Amino acid sequence: MALFDDDGKTEKPTPTRLQDVRNRGDTPMSRELVQGGVLLVAAIGFAASGEWLLEALGALLRRGLDLDLHGRAVDDVPHACQEILRAVLTVLAPFLVLVLGLVAATLLLGYGQIGVHWSREVVGFKFEKFNPFTNWKRFLNVQALVRTGFAALKLLVLATVLWLVLGDRWPALLHLHEQPFAAAAAEIGGLALALLLWVGAVVVALALFDLFWQRWHFEKRNMMTRQEVEDERKRTEGDPLMKQRQRRARNELLRQRMTTMVPKADVVVVNPTHYSVALRYDRKRDAAPTVVAKGLDEIALQIRAIARQHGVPLMEDPPLARALYRAVKVGQVIPEKFYRAVAAVLSHVYRLKGRTA
């Protein structure tokens, strides 16, 4: 059986497909990188603040041994609460520094890979997740085999690191009982810190390969066929045939409006190459000249043809035609800044027709 059965899936996943699979909780996150990074941060945190924490713990132990109740009763609750609060405050600062560092490292290494995203499908309860008959593919697939192999490799590497770190220290460890308590504790602490640092570094190094694999496999398993890409494009952008029919319907409605409104216009201001704007001014119902039709290129030519058929004058004024086309919608009166220019055009038209402006 082939590792990947592409079924003709030769196209890279689209942003929409990636967003859909992410909503289902499928992300290319490397958990190994999170684990290794947290171990490494823990080692650095212990190295930086371990002495501070040990001193705080030592102070707490000394205070507990020297505690004098001064004849207070055992059931003196307020005094007991005060002592507990003092004990907590003694170790709170170094403990918070360490814990907050680990929490920040976990969040940054996790969400830094995939970003922050809320998915109800992942949080919601689904009985199918606990059905072994429907989820057998989750345990018998390439991803599961790779994870198993990676876990075995990681165990082997960590065993090797453990042997290398402890190899020359076995004699000293076997004679720890002969040393003073402080020296033995320091030896064990240094050894534990060295192990944590080396293990964290090795896991991070291995996790970089896991991160590359996760991203590559994520893209591979979400590849799409050309038909899927085409179907998605139709869903997001619309069916080209439907858009063409809608465009024809709009053009037909526009032509009907032009056929009705252009003959009622007083003048059509044109740019000889691109623009046409039909204006109507009826002093009884219009507060100012009104744009009854406008068009660009082909539609502009249609407006001119209808105007010629019905004897509507055409006036060439390219700057005014462009400005009216861009600034005024069909059915709106012209802004005040166009009054003077449009008045000059209408006055000329009225003179040609023998009307009073």
C-alpha angles and dihedrals in degrees: 000000000000119000092234125026101199097183089205093313099150101142125090115246115269122232089255092054091047090050091050095051090045089055087056090055098256108138135154094241120149109218089187090064091053092049095046093044092051091050091050092047090048090053092049090045093051090047092051101039104016094098090049091051093047091050090051091049090048091051090050091051092049091049091051092051093046095043112134118191091198093222094310117152120256090243094056094129099180093053092046091051091051092052092049091050091050090050092051093047090051094064100023099093100051091039093052092048090055097042095045090050091054092046092049091049091050093050095044095047092045104040092031089069100047106012128233115304133155116219121184091192091064096044096044120091116252122181091206089071090067097044109103092196093060097037101048089110089063089064099036106051140096093268092054092047092050091049091050092050092046091051091052091048091048091050091051093048093047091050088052092049090048091052094047093049096045098034098093095032100062094096092053092046092052091056098044091111089064094057128081115270094250093051092046092049091049091050093050092045093051091047092049091049092049091049092049092048095048095043091049092049093048093047091050090051091051091044091061088066089046090052091053090049094048093052094045094047092045091057092042096053092047097051115134137216120240089250091055091051090049093048091049091049089053091050094049101035100025132249109300091222091051091047090050091052090048091049091051090049091051092048091049091050089048092051091050091051091048092049089053102039106033094065088056093053122107095213142357113221109208144185103212093231110033122356137065126175121181116209130196126190120184109169091204097059107012122077088198137353111302130213106234097173139002136174148173128229109324094018089047089056091050091052090052092048092052090046092053091049091055099037097251109157119246116216120192112221108140098185093048093044093052093045094049092046092054099038107038129056123215110276095024127112117242119263119255092255089069096049097096096046094045092044089056091051093047092046090055092048092048091051090053090052094042093244128137115251 
